[in-house]
Amino acid sequence: MIRQIKNLTIKSFKNYTSEKDFFKNKNVIFGYNGRGKSSLALGIVEAHNSSGEGEATCRLFNRDYVKDTLLLKDEEETIKGVKVTFSENDADIAEKIEKLKAKKQNTTTLKENIALTKGALRKKIDSIHDKNKGNAKIKRKGSSLALEEVYEAYIEDLKRAREINPSDLYIKSFEADNINLENNKNKLITIQMPQLKITKLCLEEKKNLFTILKQRYSNIEELPSLDILQWLEKGIALHKDSEQKCLFCENSFNLDDVSKKVREYKENEKQKDISYLENIKNKLEHNLDTIKQDQKFSSNLSSINVNPEMIDDVVSSEYVSDLQNLISNIKNKIKDMSKSYSIKDCISKFEEEIEKISNTIEHNYSEKIKELDAALNNMEILTKGKIALQLIENGFEDEIKGLKKEEVELNEIIKNNKEIDKQIKELEEQQSEYIDFMEFLNCILENLGIHIKLNLRNDNYYLQHTIEECKLTVDDISEGEKNLLALLYFYFELYTDSEQTELKSDIDLIVIDDPISSLDDANKFYVLEIIKQILNEDRPQVFVLTHSWDDFCQITYSLKNRPDTKLFEIYKDPANNFQSSVRICQTNVAPYKKLFAELYELSEKKSDELNDYDIYHASNSMRRVFEEFLNFKKPNLLPQKSNQKQIEDIYEKSTGEALGKTRKQRLGSFLSFINVLSHRPIRSEEILDNSKFFMGFIRDIDKVHFESMKQN
């Protein structure tokens, strides 16, 4: 038995030695998180093991129990089996298993025959395909398709082929030759066709052209031609501003005067019109040149069913000759702007004729491409239709039906074998030394309304969801469910009987560190009863450590006057540099005051300082404290949304001030928080915000009470 701890140095414990005969047979220890509770638990186990008692006589439950003891190595879904037998096996179970095994049918031969038949039929289909596809690039049906899917796909191809040509005789005699069609298409794509891409003049350009041609310009001053003006501009660009002589004739001149004169010439209205005529002339000459260039490729038009002479006819037509005459008149006008020319609009007629021919070429080209594509596509459909007709003639439909019948027979045998395996498994489980723990645990989980259960796998277990019937890993369940499962595993393993009345004789020490962590209230009550039962055992020595004062009080309520039991508290000793130490603890501090002080301490924390206990129990602690506080002010008043008005009245009577709109909304949110938290996820910031509001609300109502309660 551990009576004293010597020289404990783990984390916050620094060379700690307790008094002699400090610990008793049953020891319950309270300590807030961060005070060294888990370190003390490890120190107690270490002291036991080093005393020569041996590790096998000690049992430790802590946060690492799931990982270190419960799970098999490197597996997240397999739980170690608990080997114990409480019931006798039926004498005839083995005989029943042998009879069931004899009923199972061997499926190996049937599976092999089906596979061989499938392979032969698929080869036959592919052979028919290859023989009939000719030189066309027609792919086989996908290898991932089942045989019946391949056959049905070919039957659909036959329907499409009959839409192209309803004669089965035609489809049977169809020969696939896509090379010639593809060559024709590629040739069409690569040959040069006349494009006839002329530059069309807009209505405004034509109107201005005919106006300028008709107008007579008087020669007030003889203007140089446009060519001369452009030549002068190039010459000016070669001179520097400081030049006094011409670089060409070496005569004296003023560069600014020459530049100014050139600008005046260019800005002259007559000169602007000359420039305009030059521009139009260039466009019209470009159009005539384009037609003549495209005339070289007119012979290619026959490949798209267009008369090659269409281009020749245009070139020799009056449209072109009229346009040439117009260009000649424009040139004459440029030379002598005093002349007047009345010209009919031959440009529009030329453009319309060219556009008509261009549209014809474009349309016929597109249609020819479509025609070739359609021929290639239809060739594939007709070829597949031909393959389908040969499959029908070869009796493939009957062969596939026969294969389908064999597969149905195989599936029925497999189904019956699975049912037999299930019955065998159930009988084998009855023989297993691991079945009793599974039944014990599943019964408890069902009674607690937890939708998980254990299933046996060889000598170990796996988790299953009882509603969704899917496998789970330990990581799939909540922290509370995980801790409950681990504690039940720990508890069951302590005993030799199904009623948990006979503790194993070789166990000398049981250490339980924080068994209530992350449990909801329903599961918490059940776990507390388990802890009390272990503490009520005559032997062995037991240490229970908890961070919850409320749990500490409930556990020790019936133990504090027993001579074999001692209660302790872990604290930070200010006389020893705030290192962890252990002292005897009294339980005369009311749970209300203890909870109040815990909540005050919580309200002073930061979000990253919250622990699991804060997250899972803070809202319930606030509700319990607020309920008792309200009972001081008005008996039987519960902290619920429906009673918010009465709570506001208490605030007003106590402070002499009405509760503001913002704080009314905040109070409503707080009441919702402490009553419905268990039905939704929770955030650390939400816990802190509500704890700060709660402490401030009580302080405003009763400051004296607040000050007396906030300190332990």
Secondary structure by P-SEA (a helix, b strand, c coil): cccccccccccccccccccccccccbbbbbbcccccaaaaaaaaaaaaaacccccccccccccccccccccccccccbbbbbcccccccccaaaaaaaaaaaacccaaaaaaaaaaaaaaaaaaaaaaaaacccccccccccccccaaaaaaaaaaaaaaaaaacccaaaaaabbbbaaaaaaaaaaaacccccccbbbbbcaaaaaaaaaaaabbbbcccccccaaaaaaaaaaaaaccccccccccccccccaaaaaaaaaaaaacaaaaaaaaaaaaaaaaaaaaaaaaaaccccccccccccccaaaaaaaacaaaaaaaaaaaaaaaaaaccccccccccaaaaaaaaaaaaaaaaaaaaaaaaaaaaaaaaaaaaaaaaaaaaaaaaaaaaaaaaaaaaaaaaaaaaaaaaaaaaaaaaaaaaaaccaaaaaaaaaaaaaaacccbbbbbcccbbbbbccccccccccccccaaaaaaaaaaaaaaaaccccccccccccccbbbbccccccccaaaaaaaaaaaaaaaaccccbbbbbbccaaaaaaaaccccccccbbbbbbbbccccccccbbbbbbccccaaaaaaaaaaaaaacccccccccccccaaaaaaaaaaaaaaaacccccccccaaaaaaaaaaaaccccccaaaaaaaaaaaaaacccccbbbbaaaaaaaaaaaaaaaaaacaaaaaacccc
